[in-house]
Amino acid sequence: MNSPNKIVLRIGGKSFAGWQSVEVSHSINKFAPSFAMAYTDQYPNKVDDTSFRLGQECFVEVNGHRLVTGYVEEITSNYDQSSKRLEIRGRDKVGDLVDCSNWGPLSKSEFINQSVLNITKALCKPFALSVVADASASSAVATKASASSWKTKEGDTVFDSILRLCRMNAILPIGYGDGKVTLTRTSAKKATDALELGKNIIAGSSQNSNVERYSDYIVKGNGSGKSDLSAILGTVTGPKAVATDELITRHRPLVIITDDVVNQISQLTDKAKWESLTRAGFSRKYEYMVNGWTQKDGSPWFINSLVRISDKISMVQGTLLITDITYSLDDSSGMVCKITVMSPDAFKLVAQAEKISSGFDLLSALDAKKQ
């Protein structure tokens, strides 16, 4: 079992430990890490509750590793004649991008001949947030967003705009808890520990569903619909592309109309592949609970990292991507970590479609009989 973990909330120049319940959540899908911490009669005679103020900058750390760099957003106090309970909730600084619109004197809505990185930095500038790109996305973030101009959509939040921009260029925007926007791709970095049933997995569950999967994805877009070849020949092709999911053997077509102007069939092909891959990836989800918040080397579990799975009950043997992590502490379970894993293809844009399946699939059972 891991060595005891020290959880600290740093706020207003002070450090607070000894919390009775804690929950810190990281998610590729939700973007902004969040936290909730509470105590009952832990500090009544030591710390005035006014030590905590809404809007204060705060940091959540475990064993010196930063999990959240954000603000206090909620303070709840419950008390009676014999006890008092105080709960502090907050999110990482990037949470403002999820909530807020692109508006104000420092905001821009149209970008001409600008790279993905420069547009993202401009969208984040009014919020005083830094944007970094790791090595996996270095070339993609330098790509011009459009041959002419790229615009935000009125009514979208800032993160909606960033996500739409990134998806067009196979980039994954992530909040790692450092108060920055990181532009990356599905990571090749591997977790130190494996998740193994009978060893460190103390509980597990699986969710397998084909409800949102289709046999064919037909994507249609606006624009001339000229492919590279047709542009040379001067002919016009229909603006559509098709991708298939080989695992769905029934006739289940889905037509998708995209609002973006498309001048190359390859763009529609990318969109069709993305629909096929991501829907397949999200259709298989596994959750595991382990003791402690850290791995054997003392580092916390991180999202967007690959982890080897050995789970005979769910029939999973292989490497999957960590997409969600909930670090929690309470009286009933102690200090545990809930880890959600999926296929890395759930977060890819352009790739060769694969059969994303599990032991519960009909084709998997048929393949097993042939062997």
C-alpha positions as CSV (number, residue, x, y, z in Angstrom):
1,M,0.0,0.0,0.0
2,N,1.2,3.5,-0.7
3,S,2.7,5.6,2.0
4,P,0.4,8.0,3.8
5,N,-0.6,10.9,1.6
6,K,-0.7,14.5,2.8
7,I,-3.5,16.6,1.3
8,V,-3.1,20.4,1.7
9,L,-5.3,23.3,0.7
10,R,-3.2,26.5,0.4
11,I,-5.2,29.7,0.5
12,G,-4.6,33.2,1.6
13,G,-1.0,32.5,2.4
14,K,-1.9,29.7,4.8
15,S,-1.8,25.9,4.5
16,F,-4.7,23.7,5.8
17,A,-4.4,19.9,6.3
18,G,-6.3,17.3,8.3
19,W,-9.4,17.4,6.2
20,Q,-12.1,14.8,7.0
21,S,-13.5,14.5,3.5
22,V,-11.9,15.4,0.2
23,E,-12.8,15.0,-3.5
24,V,-10.7,16.2,-6.3
25,S,-11.8,15.5,-9.9
26,H,-9.8,15.6,-13.2
27,S,-11.5,14.8,-16.5
28,I,-10.5,15.1,-20.2
29,N,-14.2,15.7,-21.0
30,K,-14.9,18.3,-18.3
31,F,-11.6,20.2,-18.8
32,A,-11.5,22.1,-15.5
33,P,-10.3,20.1,-12.4
34,S,-12.5,20.7,-9.3
35,F,-12.3,20.1,-5.6
36,A,-14.4,19.8,-2.5
37,M,-13.1,19.7,1.1
38,A,-14.9,19.5,4.4
39,Y,-14.3,19.2,8.1
40,T,-16.5,18.9,11.2
41,D,-15.3,20.5,14.4
42,Q,-11.7,20.2,13.0
43,Y,-10.8,23.9,13.2
44,P,-13.4,25.6,15.4
45,N,-11.0,26.7,18.1
46,K,-8.0,27.1,15.8
47,V,-9.0,28.9,12.6
48,D,-11.7,31.5,12.1
49,D,-14.0,30.5,9.3
50,T,-13.4,33.9,7.8
51,S,-10.0,32.6,6.7
52,F,-11.8,31.3,3.6
53,R,-13.3,33.9,1.2
54,L,-15.1,33.4,-2.1
55,G,-13.0,34.2,-5.1
56,Q,-9.7,33.6,-3.3
57,E,-6.9,32.0,-5.2
58,C,-6.1,28.5,-3.9
59,F,-4.0,25.4,-4.5
60,V,-4.7,21.8,-3.8
61,E,-1.7,19.5,-3.4
62,V,-1.0,15.9,-2.4
63,N,2.6,15.1,-1.3
64,G,3.7,18.3,-2.9
65,H,2.1,17.5,-6.3
66,R,-0.2,20.2,-7.5
67,L,-3.7,19.0,-8.4
68,V,-5.7,22.2,-8.6
69,T,-4.6,25.8,-9.2
70,G,-7.8,27.8,-9.0
71,Y,-10.3,29.8,-6.9
72,V,-12.8,29.2,-4.1
73,E,-16.2,29.2,-5.6
74,E,-18.5,27.9,-2.9
75,I,-18.5,27.9,0.9
76,T,-21.2,26.0,2.8
77,S,-21.5,26.1,6.6
78,N,-23.8,23.9,8.7
79,Y,-23.9,24.0,12.4
80,D,-26.0,23.3,15.5
81,Q,-25.4,23.5,19.3
82,S,-22.9,20.6,19.3
83,S,-21.1,20.7,16.0
84,K,-20.1,22.7,13.0
85,R,-19.3,21.6,9.4
86,L,-17.6,23.7,6.8
87,E,-17.2,22.7,3.1
88,I,-15.0,24.5,0.6
89,R,-15.5,24.0,-3.2
90,G,-13.7,25.3,-6.1
91,R,-12.3,24.7,-9.6
92,D,-9.1,25.3,-11.6
93,K,-8.7,28.7,-13.2
94,V,-9.5,27.3,-16.6
95,G,-13.1,26.8,-15.3
96,D,-13.8,30.4,-16.3
97,L,-13.4,29.4,-19.9
98,V,-16.1,26.7,-19.5
99,D,-18.6,29.2,-18.0
100,C,-18.0,32.5,-19.8
101,S,-18.5,34.1,-23.2
102,N,-16.0,35.7,-25.5
103,W,-16.8,39.4,-24.7
104,G,-15.1,42.5,-23.6
105,P,-12.5,45.1,-24.8
106,L,-9.7,42.5,-24.9
107,S,-11.8,39.9,-26.8
108,K,-11.7,39.1,-30.5
109,S,-14.2,37.1,-32.5
110,E,-12.5,36.9,-35.9
111,F,-9.0,35.8,-36.7
112,I,-7.4,36.2,-40.1
113,N,-4.5,34.0,-41.1
114,Q,-3.8,33.0,-37.5
115,S,-2.4,29.7,-36.1
116,V,-4.4,27.6,-33.7
117,L,-2.0,28.5,-30.9
118,N,-2.3,32.2,-31.4
119,I,-6.1,32.1,-31.6
120,T,-6.2,30.1,-28.4
121,K,-3.9,32.5,-26.6
122,A,-6.0,35.4,-27.8
123,L,-9.2,33.8,-26.5
124,C,-7.6,33.2,-23.1
125,K,-5.9,36.6,-22.8
126,P,-8.9,38.4,-21.2
127,F,-8.9,35.8,-18.4
128,A,-5.1,36.1,-17.9
129,L,-4.6,32.4,-18.6
130,S,-1.5,30.9,-20.1
131,V,-1.6,28.5,-23.0
132,V,1.1,25.9,-23.6
133,A,1.5,23.2,-26.3
134,D,3.4,20.0,-25.6
135,A,5.6,18.2,-28.1
136,S,2.9,16.0,-29.4
137,A,0.9,18.9,-30.8
138,S,3.7,21.3,-31.6
139,S,3.2,21.1,-35.4
140,A,-0.6,21.1,-35.2
141,V,-0.9,24.2,-33.1
142,A,1.3,26.1,-35.7
143,T,-1.3,25.3,-38.4
144,K,-3.4,28.1,-39.7
145,A,-7.0,27.7,-38.5
146,S,-8.4,28.6,-41.9
147,A,-7.3,29.6,-45.4
148,S,-9.1,32.9,-44.9
149,S,-10.5,33.6,-41.5
150,W,-11.9,31.7,-38.4
151,K,-14.7,33.1,-36.3
152,T,-16.1,32.3,-32.9
153,K,-19.9,31.6,-32.7
154,E,-22.1,34.0,-30.8
155,G,-23.6,32.2,-27.8
156,D,-20.7,29.8,-27.4
157,T,-18.5,29.8,-24.3
158,V,-14.8,30.5,-24.7
159,F,-14.1,26.8,-24.2
160,D,-16.7,25.9,-26.8
161,S,-14.8,27.9,-29.3
162,I,-11.4,26.5,-28.2
163,L,-12.8,22.9,-28.5
164,R,-14.2,23.5,-31.9
165,L,-11.0,25.0,-33.1
166,C,-8.9,22.1,-31.6
167,R,-11.1,19.3,-33.0
168,M,-10.7,20.7,-36.5
169,N,-6.9,20.2,-36.1
170,A,-6.8,17.0,-34.1
171,I,-5.8,18.8,-30.9
172,L,-6.9,18.0,-27.4
173,P,-7.3,20.9,-24.9
174,I,-6.8,19.7,-21.3
175,G,-6.6,21.3,-17.9
176,Y,-4.1,19.4,-15.8
177,G,-4.6,21.4,-12.6
178,D,-1.7,23.9,-13.1
179,G,-4.0,26.8,-14.0
180,K,-3.0,26.6,-17.7
181,V,-4.6,25.5,-20.9
182,T,-2.5,22.6,-22.4
183,L,-2.9,21.8,-26.1
184,T,-1.9,18.2,-26.6
185,R,-2.9,14.9,-28.2
186,T,-3.7,11.5,-26.9
187,S,-0.7,10.8,-24.8
188,A,1.9,8.1,-25.3
189,K,3.1,8.5,-21.7
190,K,2.5,5.4,-19.5
191,A,1.5,5.2,-15.9
192,T,4.1,3.8,-13.6
193,D,1.7,1.2,-12.2
194,A,-0.7,-1.2,-13.9
195,L,-4.3,-1.8,-12.9
196,E,-4.6,-5.5,-12.0
197,L,-7.5,-7.4,-10.6
198,G,-6.4,-9.3,-7.5
199,K,-3.6,-6.9,-6.8
200,N,-4.3,-3.1,-6.6
201,I,-7.9,-3.1,-8.0
202,I,-10.2,-3.2,-5.0
203,A,-13.4,-2.6,-7.1
204,G,-14.3,-2.3,-10.7
205,S,-17.2,-1.8,-13.2
206,S,-17.7,-1.7,-16.9
207,Q,-20.2,0.0,-19.2
208,N,-20.6,-1.4,-22.7
209,S,-23.1,0.0,-25.1
210,N,-23.7,0.2,-28.9
211,V,-26.6,2.6,-28.6
212,E,-24.7,5.6,-30.0
213,R,-22.7,3.6,-32.6
214,Y,-23.7,3.3,-36.3
215,S,-22.7,1.2,-39.2
216,D,-22.1,4.2,-41.5
217,Y,-21.4,7.8,-40.8
218,I,-22.3,10.1,-43.8
219,V,-21.0,13.6,-43.3
220,K,-22.3,16.4,-45.5
221,G,-20.9,19.9,-45.5
222,N,-21.2,23.4,-47.1
223,G,-18.8,24.6,-49.7
224,S,-17.8,23.5,-53.2
225,G,-17.0,20.0,-52.1
226,K,-14.0,19.8,-54.4
227,S,-11.5,17.1,-53.7
228,D,-7.9,17.6,-54.6
229,L,-8.4,15.6,-57.8
230,S,-11.6,17.3,-58.8
231,A,-10.0,20.7,-58.2
232,I,-7.3,19.8,-60.8
233,L,-9.8,18.4,-63.3
234,G,-12.2,21.3,-62.8
235,T,-15.1,19.1,-61.8
236,V,-17.3,19.2,-58.7
237,T,-18.1,16.2,-56.5
238,G,-20.8,15.9,-54.0
239,P,-19.8,17.4,-50.6
240,K,-20.0,14.3,-48.5
241,A,-17.8,11.5,-47.0
242,V,-18.5,8.1,-45.4
243,A,-16.8,6.2,-42.6
244,T,-17.9,2.8,-41.4
245,D,-17.8,0.9,-38.1
246,E,-17.1,-2.7,-38.8
247,L,-18.4,-3.9,-35.4
248,I,-21.9,-2.7,-36.2
249,T,-23.2,-5.4,-38.6
250,R,-26.8,-4.2,-38.8
251,H,-27.9,-1.4,-41.2
252,R,-27.6,1.7,-38.9
253,P,-26.6,4.7,-41.0
254,L,-26.3,8.2,-39.5
255,V,-26.2,11.4,-41.7
256,I,-24.5,14.4,-40.1
257,I,-24.7,17.9,-41.5
258,T,-21.8,20.2,-40.6
259,D,-22.2,24.0,-40.4
260,D,-18.6,24.7,-41.3
261,V,-17.7,25.7,-44.8
262,V,-15.8,22.8,-46.4
263,N,-13.7,23.1,-49.5
264,Q,-12.0,19.8,-49.4
265,I,-13.5,16.3,-49.3
266,S,-10.6,15.3,-47.0
267,Q,-12.1,17.6,-44.3
268,L,-15.4,15.7,-44.4
269,T,-13.5,12.4,-44.4
270,D,-11.7,13.5,-41.2
271,K,-15.1,14.4,-39.6
272,A,-16.6,11.1,-40.6
273,K,-13.6,9.2,-39.2
274,W,-13.8,11.2,-36.0
275,E,-17.4,10.4,-35.5
276,S,-16.8,6.7,-36.0
277,L,-13.7,6.6,-33.7
278,T,-15.0,8.7,-30.9
279,R,-18.4,7.0,-30.7
280,A,-16.7,3.6,-30.7
281,G,-14.3,4.8,-28.0
282,F,-16.9,6.2,-25.7
283,S,-19.0,3.0,-26.1
284,R,-16.6,1.0,-23.9
285,K,-15.8,2.5,-20.4
286,Y,-14.2,0.9,-17.4
287,E,-13.9,2.2,-13.9
288,Y,-11.5,0.9,-11.2
289,M,-10.9,1.9,-7.6
290,V,-7.5,1.6,-6.0
291,N,-6.2,2.4,-2.5
292,G,-4.3,5.7,-2.2
293,W,-3.9,8.6,-4.5
294,T,-0.4,7.9,-5.7
295,Q,1.5,5.2,-7.6
296,K,4.5,3.3,-6.3
297,D,6.9,6.1,-7.3
298,G,4.9,8.6,-5.2
299,S,3.4,10.4,-8.2
300,P,-0.4,10.8,-8.5
301,W,-2.4,9.1,-11.2
302,F,-2.9,11.5,-14.1
303,I,-5.4,11.8,-16.9
304,N,-4.3,11.4,-20.5
305,S,-1.8,8.7,-19.6
306,L,-1.9,5.1,-20.8
307,V,-2.2,2.3,-18.2
308,R,-2.0,-1.4,-18.6
309,I,-5.2,-3.3,-17.5
310,S,-5.5,-6.9,-16.4
311,D,-9.1,-7.6,-15.6
312,K,-10.5,-11.1,-16.2
313,I,-14.0,-10.3,-15.1
314,S,-14.6,-7.5,-17.7
315,M,-12.3,-9.4,-20.1
316,V,-9.9,-6.5,-20.5
317,Q,-6.3,-7.3,-21.2
318,G,-4.4,-4.4,-22.7
319,T,-3.5,-0.7,-22.6
320,L,-6.2,2.0,-22.3
321,L,-6.3,5.7,-21.7
322,I,-7.0,7.3,-18.3
323,T,-9.8,9.8,-19.0
324,D,-11.2,10.6,-15.6
325,I,-9.8,10.5,-12.0
326,T,-11.6,11.1,-8.7
327,Y,-9.3,11.4,-5.7
328,S,-11.4,11.0,-2.6
329,L,-11.1,10.7,1.2
330,D,-13.9,9.9,3.6
331,D,-14.6,7.9,6.8
332,S,-16.1,4.9,5.0
333,S,-13.6,4.2,2.2
334,G,-10.5,6.1,3.4
335,M,-8.2,7.5,0.8
336,V,-9.0,5.9,-2.6
337,C,-8.8,6.8,-6.3
338,K,-11.4,6.0,-8.9
339,I,-9.9,5.7,-12.4
340,T,-11.9,5.7,-15.6
341,V,-10.3,4.3,-18.7
342,M,-11.3,4.1,-22.4
343,S,-9.8,3.4,-25.7
344,P,-7.3,6.1,-26.8
345,D,-9.3,6.3,-30.1
346,A,-12.1,8.1,-28.2
347,F,-10.0,11.2,-28.3
348,K,-8.4,10.9,-31.7
349,L,-9.4,12.8,-34.9
350,V,-7.6,11.4,-37.9
351,A,-6.6,7.7,-37.7
352,Q,-7.4,4.4,-39.2
353,A,-10.7,3.1,-37.8
354,E,-10.3,0.0,-35.6
355,K,-12.7,-2.5,-34.1
356,I,-13.2,-1.2,-30.6
357,S,-14.7,-4.0,-28.8
358,S,-14.7,-6.1,-25.6
359,G,-15.5,-9.6,-24.4
360,F,-19.2,-8.8,-24.4
361,D,-19.3,-8.2,-28.2
362,L,-20.9,-10.7,-30.6
363,L,-17.9,-10.5,-33.0
364,S,-15.5,-11.0,-30.1
365,A,-17.3,-14.2,-29.2
366,L,-17.3,-15.4,-32.8
367,D,-13.6,-14.6,-33.2
368,A,-12.8,-16.5,-30.0
369,K,-14.5,-19.6,-31.4
370,K,-12.4,-19.5,-34.6
371,Q,-9.2,-19.5,-32.6
